[in-house]
């Protein structure tokens, strides 16, 4: 589980947080309580996105003609 640290606190504990990240702990830096950046050990990579892996299906209603009032809204 990631450790969430406010940017102000991270400034005062940077060396400690750096060691924790190097040891494998994920550190989330937050700004005004919202996640802003992540500290992870060097060499840690996110899973690489593979094009074509996203599949979308829709029902037959998707291909039906739109009613006139909706078509006019798009014009």
C-alpha positions in Angstrom: 0.0 0.0 0.0 1.3 3.5 -0.9 2.3 6.0 1.7 0.6 9.4 1.1 2.7 12.4 2.2 1.9 16.1 1.9 4.5 18.1 -0.1 5.4 20.2 2.9 6.1 17.2 5.0 8.0 15.6 2.2 10.4 18.6 2.1 11.3 18.1 5.7 11.6 14.2 5.4 13.0 13.9 1.9 16.0 11.8 2.7 13.9 9.4 4.8 11.2 9.1 2.1 13.9 8.6 -0.6 15.3 5.7 1.4 11.8 4.2 1.8 11.1 4.6 -2.0 14.5 2.9 -2.7 13.5 0.0 -0.5 10.4 -0.5 -2.5 7.8 1.6 -0.7 5.6 3.6 -3.1 5.3 7.2 -1.9 2.5 9.4 -3.1 3.1 13.1 -2.8 0.0 15.1 -2.2 -0.6 18.8 -2.7 -3.6 20.3 -0.8 -4.7 16.7 -0.1 -4.8 15.6 -3.7 -2.3 13.1 -5.2 0.3 15.0 -7.2 3.3 12.8 -7.9 4.7 9.3 -7.1 8.1 8.3 -5.8 9.1 4.8 -6.7 12.5 3.0 -7.0 14.4 3.6 -10.1 13.8 0.8 -12.5 10.2 0.4 -11.5 8.0 0.8 -14.6 4.3 0.9 -15.2 2.9 -1.9 -17.3 3.4 -1.0 -20.9 0.2 -0.3 -22.8 -0.5 -2.7 -25.7 -2.5 -1.3 -28.6 -5.5 -3.3 -29.5 -6.1 -4.7 -26.0 -9.2 -2.5 -25.5 -12.4 -4.1 -26.7 -15.7 -2.3 -26.9 -19.0 -3.9 -27.6 -22.3 -2.3 -28.2 -25.8 -3.4 -28.8 -27.8 -3.2 -32.1 -29.5 0.0 -30.8 -26.1 1.8 -31.4 -26.5 1.4 -35.1 -30.1 2.6 -35.3 -30.9 6.0 -36.7 -31.2 8.9 -34.2 -34.5 10.6 -33.8 -34.9 13.9 -35.7 -34.7 16.1 -32.6 -31.4 14.5 -31.6 -30.0 14.8 -35.2 -31.0 18.6 -35.2 -29.1 19.0 -31.9 -25.9 17.9 -33.6 -26.2 20.3 -36.5 
